[in-house]
């Protein structure tokens, strides 16, 4: 029996290798790369020492191959696809709440108007303690847990148990899941009696409907000029970007064109249907504005239709097309480059690899270009001219007409740590949870809150104490700064060209360097004093921004996202500059034909 089994296995192995040999000998064409991949997969399946997970191997191979092409060609599994599409499709199936997990408890931050939860009576501030009869509190609760329990197909039911401050018992609700809209416009407000402001977060399928409503509402309030905020907008659907640009341009103007080796040149022109073809227009951009945001910014800039204000945009000028695979997964493959009306391709280089490409922000920061426009250099070969002969540049994002430096005065180590450890959000959530009813009674609407609510010393002291409990102190020592102080001392020693010629080994050199501790101490203390003074000054400067951030978050929790931007705009340099230049004709005169 054993002998027969051995003979059978031997025969199978011979057949397997003869099959591979046959493929290689009869059909293999060394120039046919597809055949090479298929042959390798056959080889792994038939000859490898262990069982091969072919689907995973194939998926990993596709992912790795795409990495060799460009940063934006990607593989998306069937499981990831729906989740990735939600923000762009503009809806998902769920219960219609915004929540935050605070102290192992799910707190309802906001209830979407007209959604399933609002219909059954759930309100902001409610705590979800059970879902479908099972406890929903404790240290295992996180955002993924909540999403997995509350989201589901439209028409299905979920039961939630709620703890409400004004009641002494658990309230049970049965919610029927439904389509929940995901809006792409974060804020719509009047900056002045004649200047409107719209902040667009992404280019989704619902963006144009939202934009038309926002534009109509602002016009009804007396808007004549517009600020469109695209900062942090990483893009979305290209056709939506074209539609948005069309709103500002008169008919038959080129908005963008695409071209690739396998994609013939295609022009996209404006129509006569624009809803804001006249009136001053300012676009706000920054290093987070990419792709579709750059299509709109490039078209507006090239046609001298408006002014672009802020910092150099991301630099994504590649167009992706989705290709469905048989198992439901998708390859989003770059098929073309897009060009602005003047012919600019704003795609930045990715020749040094993905880490360098996505580490560009840190590079810009370290080079000083986020705070100084003079640090940004474009070669003359990338120079282009707008419709009215203004100079613009391609090859690495949209350079704004008016540069707004990053305000580093608010970026103290203290401020950064507060944001990094989520102290702002956690504190405000807890504060609102304890004081929601009294705050709403005292400030029934945002207008009253904006004009009357003040962050007093007691509030700020309590916030500072809470921050300390989270490990964030106003004047804590940063280990990186300590390393820098030592490094500066070492650098000073290294600059002494005669010092190292006196020694034959490192032991004697080291003994010499530390023998005079007073000198070492004096030198390091000098750097320490500078750092201490800088840290204290930075904390003082950031206090104003901390107060505004707290008040803005409080406004968002009590009212809506619009209220957040109504508060924070008063310390937003780019926004304030946009309002300033709209009030004057000076900058807009430069857009006119000479």
N, C-alpha and C positions, 0 to 999 in steps of 0.2 A: 504493500500500500504506500509506504514511504517512498519506495523507489519510483512507483508510478507517478506520485505527486511531484517528485523532483523532475522527472522527465517532462511532465506537463508544463511546469514553470520554465524549464529550460527552452522548451519549444516556443512558449509565448515570448520569451525574451528574444529569441532568434528572430521570430516573426516581427516583433516590435522594431528591432534594429534594422531588419531587412526593409521594413516599411519606410523608415527614415532614410535608409541608404537609397531606396528607390526614388524618393522625393529628390534627394540630393543629386543622384546620378542623372535621372531622366528629365526632371522639370526645373531644377534650380537655375535661376539666372542671377548671377552676382550683381547685376544692375537693378534688379527688381527688389526694392527695399521691403515692400509689403510681403513678398514671398519669404524674405529673410526673417521677418518677425514671426510669420506663421510657422516657419520651420523651427525657430527657437522654442515657440510654445509647444509644438509637438515633441520636441526633444525633452523639454522639462517634464511633460506629462508622461512620456513613455519610458524615459531612462533615468530620471532623478531618483536618488536613494530613498526619499520619503514621498508621501502623498503630497501633491501640489494643489494649493488652493488657486485654481486657474482664474476665477473671477477677480480675486483680490490682486493677483499678480498682474492681470491685464489692466485693472484700474490704476494700480501704482505705476505701471509703465506709461500709461496715457498721461497721468499727472506729471511724471518726470519729463516726458517729451514736450509737453506744453510749456514747462518751465524754461526749456531751451529756446522757445520762440520769442515770447515777450511777456511782460508782467500781467497783461490783462486777458490773455487766452487761458481759460480755466475749464476744468472738468467739474461738473456738479452732479452729485449722486441723486437718485430718485427721491431719497429721504430728505435731502437738503433743499431740493428745488422749490417746493411750495413755500418754505420758510423764507427763502431768499427773494421770492417773487412778491411776497405780501406787501412790503412797503411801496413797490412800484405798481402793483395791480390796484392798490388803493382800498382793499378790504380783506377781512378774514372772518371766519366763523367763530363766535365766542359769546360772552355774556355782557360785554360793554362796560368794563370798568378799567380805570387806571389804579394800580396798587403799588405798594412798597412794603417789603418785609422789614419790620423794625422790631428789635428785641424779640426775635423768634415768633413774631405775630404778623399776620397779613392785615394791613390797614388799607381801606379803600381811600385813595387820594382824590379821585374824581369819578363821576358817573357820566357816561356819554349820553348826551341829550337824545331822547327818543329811542335809546337802546333797551335791550331786554331787562337789565338790572333796574334802570329807572322806572320801567313800567310796573315792576312788582314792588317798588318802594325802597330800594336800597339807596343810601345816601352817603356822601363823603364823610369820613370819620368812622364809619362802621368797621368793626373788626371781625374778620372771618375766622371762626374757631373750629368749624367742621365742614367737610365737603363730602356729600353723599354718605353721611353718617359716620365718617371716620375723622379722628382728630386732625386738625390742620395747624397745630402749634408745636413749638419745640425747635431744638437746634438742627433738625434735619430739614426744616422748611427753607426753601430758597425759591428764586424766581422761576426756575425750570419746573419745579414741583407744581407751583401754582398754575403755570401755563398748561402743563400736561393735564391738570384736573379740570380747569375751567374752559379750555378751548375744546371744540368738538364740532361735528357736523351740524349744519343748520337744521332746526327742528327737533334735535335731541334735547333731553332734559338733564339738568344738574340741580341737586338740592344743596343749599348752603345754610349754615347756622351762623347767625350774626349776634355779636355782643355790641349793644349800643349804650352810650353813656347815660342817656336820659331814661333808660328802661332798667328794671331790676331783674329781667329774665332774658333767656336766650330766645331770639326771634328766628323762626325757620321760614325760608323762602324757596320756592320752586321756580327755577328760571329756565325758559325755553331759549336755547341758543339761536342766534340769528346772524345775518351779515352785519359786520361792524365796520364802519368807514374808517379809513386811515387818512387823515388830512395831510396835505403836503405844504400848506401855508400855515406858518406858526403865528404870524401876527399881521393885523391890518389896523392901522391907526392914522390919525391926522397929526403930523409933526408940527404944523402951523395951520392957521385957518385956510391956507391955500396949497399946502404941501402934504401929499399923502405918502404913506410908507407901507410897503408890503415885504414881508420876509418869507422867502420860498425855501423850504428845507430840501426838496428833491423834485425831480421831474417825473411824476407818476401819471397814470392814466386819468386820474381825476384832477390834475393840476390846472388844466385850462378852464374847466367848469368853476373851480375854486377862484381862479384868477379873474374871470369875467364877473363873478359875484362881488369880489373884493373891489374891483375897479368901479363897478356900478355903485356900490355903497359909498366909496370915497367921493365919486363925482357928485353924488346926492348931498354930500356934506360940504361941497364947495371946492373940491380939489382941482387945481389947475396944473400943478407940477408933481412929479413922482420920484420917490426913492425906491429902487428895487434892490433888496438885500439878498445877495447870493453867497454870502460868506458861509463857509462850511458846507456848501451844497456840492456834494460829490458827483452829481449828475443824475442819470436815469435814461429815459427814452429820448432818443435823438429826434424823433418826429415831434415830440412835445416841445423840445427846445426850438425847433424851427417854427412851430406855431406861436410860441411866445415871442420870438424875435419879430415875427410877422405883425404882431400887435403894435409895434413901434415904428415900422418902416412903411413907406408908401409903396405902391405897386411896382412889380417887375424889377426889384432889386435882389441881387444874389445874396443869399443868407449864408450858405455854406456849400462846398462841393466835396464829394468823396471820390477816392481813386485808389486802386490797388492793382497788382499784377493780374489777378483773376476777377477784378471788379472794375469794369469800364467807368470812366468819369461820369458822374451824375451831379447835375446842378439842382439846387433847391432855391427857388425864388419866392419873393414876397407877393402877396395878393393885395387887393384894394380893400380888404376887410379889417384892417387894423383898428383897434379900439382906442389907441393912444398915439396917433401919428404926429400930434402937435403937443406943445408943452415941454418944459424943461424935464430932462430925464437924467438921473444919476444912478449908476449901478455900483454897488459895494461888493468887492471881492477880496479874498485873501488866499493864503496858501492851501486852504481846504476847498477852494472852489475848483471844480474839475469837470472835464468832459462837456456835458450839456451846458453847464454854466459858462464854459469857455466859448462854446458856439455862440451863445447869446451875446456875451461880452465882446467877442471878436467882431461880430456883425455890427453891433452898435458903434464900436470904436472905428471900424473901417469906413463906415458911411457917415461918420461925424454926427451921428444922431443924438448922442448924449455923451456924458463924461463918465469915465470909469475911475473909481476912487478906492484906495486901499493898498494892498500889497500884491506882489506877483502871484498869480494863480498857480495851481498844481503843475499843469503841463501834461495833460492826457489828451492826445490827439488821434487816438486809434478807435476804429469802429468795430464792434463785435457783432457777430451774427450767431444765433443759437442753432445748433444742429442736434436733432434728437437721435439718440442711440436706441437700439431695439429693446433694451431693458428698462426704458423710461428715464435713464440719465441723459444728461445734455453736455455737449461741448460748446462753450461760447468761444468762438474762434475769431481772432482779428482778421478781417477780410479787406480792410481799407484804411487809409488815413483820411482825416477830414482837414479841409483847408478853409481859412476865413476868406471873405470876398477879395482881399488883396493878394491872396495866394499863400498866406502864412500857414505853415504847419507848426502848431504850438507844442507838439509832442517833445518832451525832454528825453535826453539820452538814457538808454537802459543797457548800454554795452558793458557796464561794469557789474552786472548781476542784480538780483532782486534785493539783496540787503542794502546795497548802495542806493538803489532806486527808491525804496521806501524809507531809507534813512536820510532822504534829501532835506527834510525839515530841520533835523539836527545840524546838518551841514550848513544850511542857510543861517541858522541861529548862531552857530559858532563863527561863521564868516562875517557876521554883523549885518547881513543884508536885511534882516527883519526890522532893524532899527535905523538903517542908513541906506538910502537909495543909491548913494555913490559907490557902495560896495557891489552893486549889480552891474555886470559888464556884458554887453552883447557885441559880437563881431559885426563889422560893416556888411558882411555877406548876408546877414539876417535882417538887414534894414529894408523896410517897406514903407510905402506912402499911402495915406488914407485918401479918400475921395477929394478932400480939400488940401492935400499935400502936407499933412502933418506926418512926422516920422513915427513909425511903430516898429516893433521887432517880433520876429518869430523864433522858433527853436527852443522854447522852454517856458511855456505859460504866457498868459496875457499880462504885460506890464501896464499898471494903471497910469492914467493921465495925471493923477494927483496921488502922490505917495503918502501913506499914513503909517508912521513907525509904530511898531509894537510898544505899548506902554510898559516898560520894564519896571517902573516905579511901584506898580501894584504886585509885581511878582517877587515878593519876599519869600524866603524859605518858609516862613510861618504861613503865608497865604497858600503856597503850593501844597504844604502838608495838610492844611485844612481841606483842600479840594481832593487831594489824593486819598485821604482816609474817610472821605464822604461825611465829614463833620457838619458841613453846612446843611445838607439834606436831612441827616439824622436829627439834628437839633431842631430844625423847623418842623419836621414831622411830629416830633414829640411835643413841641410847644403848641402846635395847632391841635393835637389830640387832647391836650389838657385844657385848652382855652377857646376852642372853636365857637362854642355857643356865646360866650361873653364878647368875643371879637366881632361876631356877626351882628350881635345886638348893637354894639357901639359903632361899628362901621358897616351898615347894611349894604352899601355899594362901594365900588372901587374909588369913585371920585372923592368920597369922604375919607376913605382910608389914605389915599395918596396925599391929600392936603393936611391931614391931622395926625396920622400915626407917626410917632417918633421912637427911635431906638434909644432909650435912656441908658444911663450908666449901669443901673441895676441889671438891665437886659444884657448888656455887653459883658459885664462881669460874670454873669451866670453862664454866658456862652463860652467865655475864656476858661472857666472852671470845667465845663463839660469837655472842652477841647483837651485840657490837660489829662482828664480821665481817659481820653482816647489816645494819649501819648503825644499830643501836640502842644508844645510850650512856645511862648512868644520868643524867648531868647535861648533856645536850645542850641547845643553845639553840633555842627554838621561835620561828620567825619571826613567828608570830601574836602572841606575847607582846611581841616587840619593837615591833610595830606598835601594840599596845595602850599601851605605855609612852609612845611618841611622841604618841599620840592623847590620853592623859591630860594631857600637858604642854600640848598645843594647847588642850585644853578649859579648862585653868587660865587661859591667856592670854585666851581668848575671854570669860571671865567678868569681865574688866576692862573695864567699860563706857566708861571715859574714854580708853582707849588708842587706839581706832580713829578718834576724832574729831580726833586730832592729825595725821593724814596724809591727803594728797590722792591718793596713788597707791600701788599694791602694792609697787613697787620700794623706795620709802623705808621702808615698813612692814617689808618683808623684811629690809632692811639693819639696821633697829633691833632686830628680833627675834634676829638672829644675832651682833650686834656684841659682846654680852657672853657669850662662850662659857662662861665659868666658871658663870654662872647656869644656862645650859642644861644644862651637864654635871652640875651639882649636882642639878638637878631630876630628870634622867633617871636618875642614879646612885641616887637615893633609891628610885625605882620598881624599878630593877634589883636593889638589895639585898633588897627585899621579895620579888621574884620568885625570887631565888636561894635565900633562906631557905625560901620556900614549896615550891620544887622539891625541896630536900634533905629536908624534912620529909615530903613526899608519897612520895618514894622509900622512906624509912624505914618509913612506914605500909604501903606496898604490899608490902614484903618478905615479910610473913606470908602474904599472898594469893598471891604468886608461888610460894612454897614449897608451899602447899597445891595450887595448880593443877598444878605439876610432879608432885607425888606422886599426885594423882588421875589424871592422864593416864598415868602409869607403871602405875598399878593397872589402868586400862582396857586398856592394851596387853598386860599380862601375864595378866589374868583376864577381866573382862567389863565391860559398861557399869554394871552394878549396883555393882561395886567403885568406879567413879569417884564415884558419888553417896554411897557409904559414907564416902569420904574428905572430899569437899567439903562435906557437910552440917554439919561442925563449925564452918564459918565462914559459914554461910547464916543470916542474921538472921531471915528470915521463917520458915524451918523451925524454928529454935530458939525463936522466939516461939510458934509453933503447939504445940510440945511443952510449953512453959511453961504456956500457958493451959489445955491439956487436963488438966494435973496439978491445976488448981484448978477449983472449981465457980463461982467468982465471975462470970466472963464468961458462962458458960452459964446462970446463974440469970436473966440479963437477957432470955434468949430465952423464958422461961416467961410464961404469961398472967398479967396483973396482976389 
